[in-house]
Amino acid sequence: AFTAVDCNAEGQCMAQSSTGPLYFVDLNRKGQGSGLAAMDGTPESLSGRPVALPLTRYFWWLPAMPEEIYTSSTPLPDTTTYPEVLEEDLGTPLKEYNAVQRDFNTPLLFGATSGALIDPEDPASLKNTRYNSAFLVEADGTVLSRYDKQFLLAFGEYLPGGETFPILYEWIPEAGRSARGPNLDVLNLHGTRLGVLICYEDIIASYTNKVAEQGVDLFINITNDAWFGKTQEPKQHFVLSLFRSIEHRRTLIRSTTTGISGFVDPTGRIAHMTDLYDAETFVSTAPILTETTVYESVGHHFPKLLLVLTLLSLMVGFSLVQRIRRKIGWVSRSR
């Protein structure tokens, strides 16, 4: 009995049995005796590399470039209380349980780990590629595009020097093993250009400016501030992020797994801000502005200008001090 099956366009499929092992079959070789074979590493007949199945609780990778995400018509349990809603949902078939779009058909932007499962026997292996990604899907589950996080969180998502010295991951096994992904373009939804910022990328002004230069209509930040618990950090993160709206005159929408979600208008005004402790859903209308701001054009040069002005001020000050000292010395000699 298989709990999940995934195939690529070339007819090569992977399946996961109810007991956990992965199996591989090449439909193009059917009749040549290949049949269904248990995987021992990467099959030689596979032209690319196998990816983890998107429809399973056990492997949390999505294919790096999926063409479609399964859309389920199975509704969520009626109860909205926790943990009862999770307990009632455990009896749902795995394919339905893991569906990103479940009982609704509307475009969706969601976060996921993507990449390639090169070593299925050891999901923690550094041979496997992992990207912290955001997928944009159409109402029917068609994948429109993907954005990968560019600035990874040290120790949380990777270990500095870990690729050079793999033993570091053995010493700190809790550290993440993600890599900087190749996709950093804005996402296009029916002509609306979305500048996606993952996690703390929304507080990096210089990087946000590079995203804005691609021509974005609004910013969307998805993050998880669970690292810091019930502290003031989620509020600080939220407040720091709203400056991106002020700098570029763009709407900022924040959606957090754990933390503070909210809606910031193009002037930096907080139109909505959720509580830190409770789940909440809200709907807002996002103004779309397309003008280029002064900050976007020359703002990244402002620190350099300040440095030049500081150096000039020091030079002028030093020159004045020298002139005063010479003048005082001349008066002393005259007396």
N, C-alpha and C positions, 0 to 999 in steps of 0.2 A: 504494500500500500504506500503510495507516494503522497506526501503532504504538499509538495510544490514542484512545478516543472517550469523551466524557462528555456526558450530557444532563440537563436539568432537568425538573421536573414539567410544564412547559408545552410540552415537545416541541422545545425549542431545543437544538441540539447543537453541540459543538465537537469537532474531530478534529485530530490531528497526523499529518502524513505522515512517511514514513520518512526524508525529506530535511530535515525540521524545520519547514516552514511550518505555521501553524494555518489551519484551514478552519472555516467556519460554515455550518449549514444549519438552516432552520426547517421541521420536519416538517409543521407546520400549513399551510404555504404550498405544499406539494408540489402540482404541477400548475398552479401559477400562474407557472411559469417561473423561480422563484427558484433551484432546483437547489442545487448545491454551489458556493459562491463562496469564493475566497481572501479572507482578512481583510485589510483595509486600515484598521487602527484598529478602532473599535467599530462594529458593524453598527447602522444606524439602527432596524432592525426589532426589535432586542433590547430587551425591556422593562426589564431590569435591566442589569447589567454582566457581561461574560464573566469567568469565573474560570479559573485555570490548571488544566490537566488533572492529576488526582492520580496518574495511572499513567504517569509518564514521568520519565526521568533529567534532562531538560533544564529543566523548569520545576518548581520545588519548592514552589509554593503548593498548598494544599488549598483547596477552596471554603470560604467562611466558615461556611456552615451545610449541610454535606453530610448526607444522610439515611442513607447506607450506605457502608461501606468494603469494598472487594473482599477476599474471603477466598479464599486459594489453598490447594489441596490438594497442591501441588508441594513435596516435601521438600527440605530443605537438602542440600548435598553431604555425603557421608559423612565426609570429612576435617574435622578441627577445627583444623588448623594454618594459620597465616597466613604469606604471602598466598595459599597454595594454595587455600583455601576460596573466596576471592573470584575467583580465576582460573577455577576450575571452574564457578562460578556465572554467569559472563558469557554462557554460551551459553543460559541460561534465557530464555524469552520475557519481554518487557518487563513485561507485565501481571503475570506471576507473580513476577518479580524484585522488583517494587516493592510487593508485597502486604505490608501491615502484619501481618496474621495469616496466617502461612504454615505449613501442615501442623499446625496446632493450632486447636482451637475452644474458646476460653475468653475471658471478658471481659478487656479490655485497656485500660490507660491509657498513652497514648504522647504524646510531644511532636512538634509539627510547626509549620511556618509556614503560617498561613491568611491569607485575605484575598481581594482581587479584582485580577485582572490587567486593568487598564483600558487600558494601553498595551502590547499584546503584542509590538510591535516593539522596545520598550526596557524589558526587565524591571527595570532599575535606576531607571526614571523615578519621580519623587516622586508622580506621578498614581496609581500602583499602591499599594494598601493592604496592609500586612503586619502580622500579629500573631504574637507568640510565644505559641503556644497549646498546651493539653493537651486531647486528645480522649479521651472515655470511650466505648468501644464494647462492645456485647453480644457473646456468643459467635458469633453469625451475622454480625457486622459492622455491625449496626444502631448508628448513632451515638446515644448516650443524651444526651450533653451536652458542652459545651466550656467551658474556662476560659482566659482571656487574661491574660497577664502585665501587671501594673499598674505595676511599678517597673522601668523600662528602664535598662540599663547605658549610661551616657554614653560616646560615641565607639565602643563596641562595637556597640550597637544603634541609636543615633541620635546626631546632632550637636546639642548645645545651640545654639539659634538657627538651625538648618538650614532649618526651614520658612519663617522670615522672610527668611533670606538663603541661597537655594539654591546660590549660588556656592560656599559652604563645602564642599558635597559634591563639587564639581569639584576643589577644592584637596585634599580628603582623600577620595578615592574608595573607600578601603578601609572607611570607616565604614559601619555598618548604617543601614538606612532603615526601621526598624520604628516602629510607633505603639502607644500604649496601647490595648488592646482593650476592647470594651464589656461582655464577659461576665466577671463576678467572683463569681458565685454558687458555692456548694459543689456538688459533683457527687454524685448519688445513685445508688448501685449496689445494687439490690434492698433498699432500706431503710437501707443503710449510707451515712452522709454523709461524703464525703471532702473534707477541706480541702486543696486543691492549692496548693502554693507553688512557683513557678518560679525557678530560679537563686537569687540572693541574697535573695529575699523571705523566706527562712527565717531570716535573721538580723535582720530588721526586727521588733522586738518589738511595736511599736504596730500595724503592719499585720496581723501574725499574730493579734493580739488581736481585730481587726475580723473576721477570718475565723472565729475561734473563736466570736464572738458570734452567728454564723449557726446555731450548733448543729452541731458536727462530732464525728464519732466517732473519727477519727484524721487525722493529717497525712501528706501524701505530698509529698516534694520531688523534682523532677526538674531536673537541672542539667547543665551542661558546664563544667568548670573548666579546659578546655584552654588558655584565655587565658594561664594562669600557668605552663604547662610543669611540669617535674618539680621543683617548689619545695615549700615548707612550706605554701603557701596552701591547697591542698585539705584538708590536715589541720586547719588553722585554721578553714576554712569548716565542716567537719564538726562540730568541737567546739563552735563557736558555735551551730550549729543545734540541738544537743541541749537547750539551755536552754528551747526552746519546749515540749518535752515536760514539763520540770519545772514550768514556769509554768502549764500547762493540764492536766497529768496526762492526756496523750494519747500514744498510740503515734506515733512518727515513723518513716516508711519513706523512705529516700533511695535514688534510682536515678540514677546518673550515667553519662553517655556517656564522659567522661574525668574522673577524680577518684576520690573514695572513696564507695562506696555502703555502706549499713548499715541496721541496725535498732536503734532506741532505744525501750526500754519506757517506760511512763508515769511511772516514777520518775526517768528520765534515765539509767538504766543502759544501757551499750552492750552489747547482746546479740550483735551481729555487726557487723564492720567489715572491709571488703575491703582488699586491698592497692592501692597507687596504680598499679602497673605492669602487672598482669595482669588478663585478663578472668575474671570469676567469676560463678557463679550460686548463690543460696542460697534456702532456703525457711524462713519463720518464721510462727508463729501470732501474730496481732496481738490483744492484749486490747482490748476495746471498753469504754470508760468514758464516761459521759454527765454526771457531776456537774459543776456550775459551780464553779470554783476561786475563791479569794479574789483571786488576781491578775487573773483575767478580769473580776471585778466592780469592783475598786478599784485594781488594780495600776497602771493607766495614770495614776492620780493620784499615785503614789508620788514621782516626780520633783518634782511641784509641792509636795508636802508637805515634801520635803527642802529645797526652795528657801525655803519659808516658815520652816522651822525654822532654816535658816542665817541668814536676815535677822533673825529674833528673837534668835538668839544674838549677832549683831553688835550689835544695839541694846542688849541687856542688857550685853554686854561694854563697849560705849562708855559706857553709863550708869555702870557700876562704875568705869571709869577716871576719869570726871569727878568722881565722889564721892570717890575716893581723892585726886585732885589737890586738891580743895577742902579735904579734911581735912588734907593735908600743908601746905597754905598756911596754914590756921588755926593749926596747931601752930607753924609758923615765926614767925607774927606774935606768938603768945603768948610765945615765948622772947625 
